[in-house]
Amino acid sequence: GVFLYHHLQQKVRSAEALAQKYKQQQEALSAQLQVVYEHRSRLERSLQKERGEHKKTKEDFLVYKLEAQEALNKEKQDSMNRYGALSSQHKILKNQHEDIKKQLLDLQLQHNSLKLEHRKTLETHNQKYTQLQQEKDSEVTNLQDTVFKLREESKLLRKAHQEVHSQLLNAQVIVKRMFGGTWDSLSLGSGCT
């Protein structure tokens, strides 16, 4: 009976030791499982956060894409409007350029016509001036000849007058000698000197 008791006791101790070992293993597994649960929970929260951020990023991207598309459409419309305005302005400027070009051509034709007319007028004026100058020179020459002739005639007349005056004085002397004092009453000499 003692042997059986010892044998049972040994089995009990062995069973207790095995039970303790299992308990420790179970506690270790429970601790590991708790760590796994906590890690899984953190991963789930992180995944939810990532999903939320991804959703927000996607929404932000969609908003950005929409705004960018609207901005692009607006810029495209503005560019089209600017192109239309510039095209109209270019057409107006082109027409103005053609008008100015035509006006310039007309002015050049007028200028050439006036230049030709001015040249003809100048030639006519020069011809008239040359003719008048020649006539004036001829007239001056004629006047100079006339003056010269008149001076010569004046010299001759003065000389003739002096001769007549001398003859008259001589005649007065002769008459005075012939008639004496009666000649003074006739007073012929005063009017001839």
C-alpha positions as CSV (number, residue, x, y, z in Angstrom):
1,G,0.0,0.0,0.0
2,V,2.9,2.4,0.8
3,F,4.3,1.8,-2.7
4,L,1.0,2.5,-4.3
5,Y,0.6,5.7,-2.2
6,H,4.1,6.9,-3.2
7,H,3.4,6.0,-6.7
8,L,0.1,7.9,-6.7
9,Q,1.8,10.8,-4.9
10,Q,4.5,10.9,-7.6
11,K,1.8,10.9,-10.3
12,V,-0.1,13.7,-8.6
13,R,3.1,15.8,-8.3
14,S,3.9,15.0,-11.9
15,A,0.4,15.9,-12.9
16,E,0.6,19.1,-10.8
17,A,3.9,20.0,-12.4
18,L,2.4,19.3,-15.9
19,A,-0.6,21.4,-15.0
20,Q,1.6,24.2,-13.8
21,K,3.6,24.0,-17.0
22,Y,0.4,24.1,-19.1
23,K,-0.9,27.0,-17.0
24,Q,2.3,28.9,-17.6
25,Q,2.2,28.1,-21.3
26,Q,-1.5,29.2,-21.4
27,E,-0.6,32.4,-19.6
28,A,2.2,33.0,-22.1
29,L,-0.1,32.2,-25.0
30,S,-2.7,34.5,-23.5
31,A,-0.1,37.3,-23.2
32,Q,1.0,36.7,-26.8
33,L,-2.6,36.6,-27.9
34,Q,-3.2,39.9,-26.1
35,V,-0.2,41.4,-27.9
36,V,-1.5,40.1,-31.2
37,Y,-5.0,41.5,-30.5
38,E,-3.6,44.9,-29.5
39,H,-1.4,44.9,-32.6
40,R,-4.3,43.9,-34.8
41,S,-6.4,46.7,-33.2
42,R,-3.7,49.2,-33.9
43,L,-3.4,47.9,-37.4
44,E,-7.2,48.2,-37.9
45,R,-7.2,51.8,-36.5
46,S,-4.2,52.6,-38.7
47,L,-6.0,51.1,-41.7
48,Q,-9.2,53.0,-40.9
49,K,-7.1,56.2,-40.6
50,E,-5.3,55.4,-43.8
51,R,-8.6,54.8,-45.5
52,G,-10.0,58.0,-44.1
53,E,-7.0,59.9,-45.3
54,H,-7.1,58.2,-48.6
55,K,-10.7,59.1,-49.0
56,K,-10.0,62.7,-48.0
57,T,-7.0,62.7,-50.4
58,K,-9.2,61.3,-53.1
59,E,-11.9,63.9,-52.4
60,D,-9.3,66.6,-52.3
61,F,-7.9,65.4,-55.5
62,L,-11.3,65.3,-57.1
63,V,-12.0,68.8,-55.9
64,Y,-8.6,69.9,-57.2
65,K,-9.2,68.2,-60.5
66,L,-12.6,69.8,-60.8
67,E,-11.2,73.3,-59.9
68,A,-8.2,72.7,-62.3
69,Q,-10.6,71.7,-65.1
70,E,-12.8,74.8,-64.4
71,A,-9.7,77.0,-64.3
72,L,-8.5,75.4,-67.5
73,N,-11.9,75.8,-69.2
74,K,-12.0,79.5,-68.0
75,E,-8.4,80.1,-69.3
76,K,-9.3,78.4,-72.6
77,Q,-12.5,80.6,-72.9
78,D,-10.5,83.7,-72.0
79,S,-7.8,82.7,-74.5
80,M,-10.5,82.2,-77.2
81,N,-12.1,85.6,-76.2
82,R,-8.6,87.3,-76.4
83,Y,-7.9,85.6,-79.7
84,G,-11.3,86.8,-81.0
85,A,-10.6,90.3,-79.8
86,L,-7.1,90.3,-81.2
87,S,-8.3,88.9,-84.5
88,S,-10.9,91.6,-84.8
89,Q,-8.3,94.2,-83.8
90,H,-5.9,92.8,-86.3
91,K,-8.6,93.0,-89.0
92,I,-9.3,96.6,-88.1
93,L,-5.6,97.5,-88.1
94,K,-5.2,95.7,-91.4
95,N,-8.0,97.7,-92.9
96,Q,-6.6,100.9,-91.4
97,H,-3.2,100.0,-92.8
98,E,-4.7,99.5,-96.3
99,D,-6.4,102.9,-96.0
100,I,-3.2,104.6,-94.9
101,K,-1.3,102.8,-97.7
102,K,-3.9,104.1,-100.2
103,Q,-3.8,107.6,-98.7
104,L,0.0,107.5,-98.9
105,L,-0.1,106.5,-102.5
106,D,-2.6,109.3,-103.3
107,L,-0.3,111.8,-101.4
108,Q,2.7,110.6,-103.3
109,L,0.8,111.0,-106.6
110,Q,-0.3,114.5,-105.5
111,H,3.3,115.3,-104.4
112,N,4.7,114.2,-107.7
113,S,2.1,116.2,-109.6
114,L,2.8,119.3,-107.4
115,K,6.5,118.7,-107.8
116,L,6.1,118.6,-111.6
117,E,3.8,121.7,-111.6
118,H,6.3,123.5,-109.3
119,R,9.1,122.7,-111.7
120,K,7.1,123.9,-114.7
121,T,6.1,127.1,-112.7
122,L,9.8,127.6,-111.7
123,E,10.9,127.2,-115.3
124,T,8.3,129.6,-116.5
125,H,9.2,132.0,-113.8
126,N,12.9,131.7,-114.6
127,Q,12.2,132.3,-118.3
128,K,10.0,135.3,-117.5
129,Y,12.7,136.6,-115.1
130,T,15.4,136.1,-117.7
131,Q,13.3,137.8,-120.3
132,L,12.5,140.7,-117.9
133,Q,16.2,140.9,-116.9
134,Q,17.2,141.1,-120.5
135,E,14.5,143.7,-121.2
136,K,15.6,145.7,-118.2
137,D,19.3,145.4,-119.2
138,S,18.3,146.5,-122.7
139,E,16.2,149.4,-121.3
140,V,19.0,150.4,-118.9
141,T,21.5,150.3,-121.8
142,N,19.1,152.4,-123.9
143,L,18.6,154.9,-121.0
144,Q,22.4,155.1,-120.6
145,D,22.7,155.8,-124.3
146,T,20.0,158.4,-124.1
147,V,21.6,160.0,-121.0
148,F,24.9,160.0,-122.8
149,K,23.4,161.6,-125.9
150,L,21.5,164.2,-123.8
151,R,24.7,165.0,-121.9
152,E,26.5,165.4,-125.2
153,E,23.6,167.6,-126.5
154,S,23.7,169.6,-123.3
155,K,27.4,170.2,-123.7
156,L,26.9,171.3,-127.3
157,L,23.9,173.5,-126.3
158,R,26.0,175.0,-123.4
159,K,28.8,175.6,-125.8
160,A,26.5,177.1,-128.4
161,H,24.9,179.3,-125.6
162,Q,28.3,180.5,-124.5
163,E,29.1,181.4,-128.1
164,V,25.8,183.2,-128.6
165,H,26.3,185.0,-125.3
166,S,29.8,186.0,-126.3
167,Q,28.5,187.2,-129.6
168,L,25.7,189.1,-127.8
169,L,28.2,190.8,-125.5
170,N,30.4,191.7,-128.4
171,A,27.4,193.1,-130.2
172,Q,26.5,195.1,-127.1
173,V,30.0,196.6,-127.0
174,I,29.9,197.5,-130.6
175,V,26.4,199.0,-130.3
176,K,27.4,200.9,-127.2
177,R,30.4,202.3,-129.0
178,M,28.2,203.3,-131.9
179,F,25.2,204.8,-130.1
180,G,26.8,205.9,-126.8
181,G,24.6,206.3,-123.6
182,T,21.4,205.7,-125.4
183,W,21.9,202.0,-125.3
184,D,21.5,201.8,-121.6
185,S,17.9,202.8,-121.8
186,L,17.2,199.8,-123.9
187,S,18.5,197.4,-121.2
188,L,19.0,194.5,-123.5
189,G,22.0,193.0,-121.7
190,S,20.2,192.1,-118.4
191,G,17.9,189.6,-119.9
192,C,20.4,187.7,-121.8
193,T,23.0,187.0,-119.2
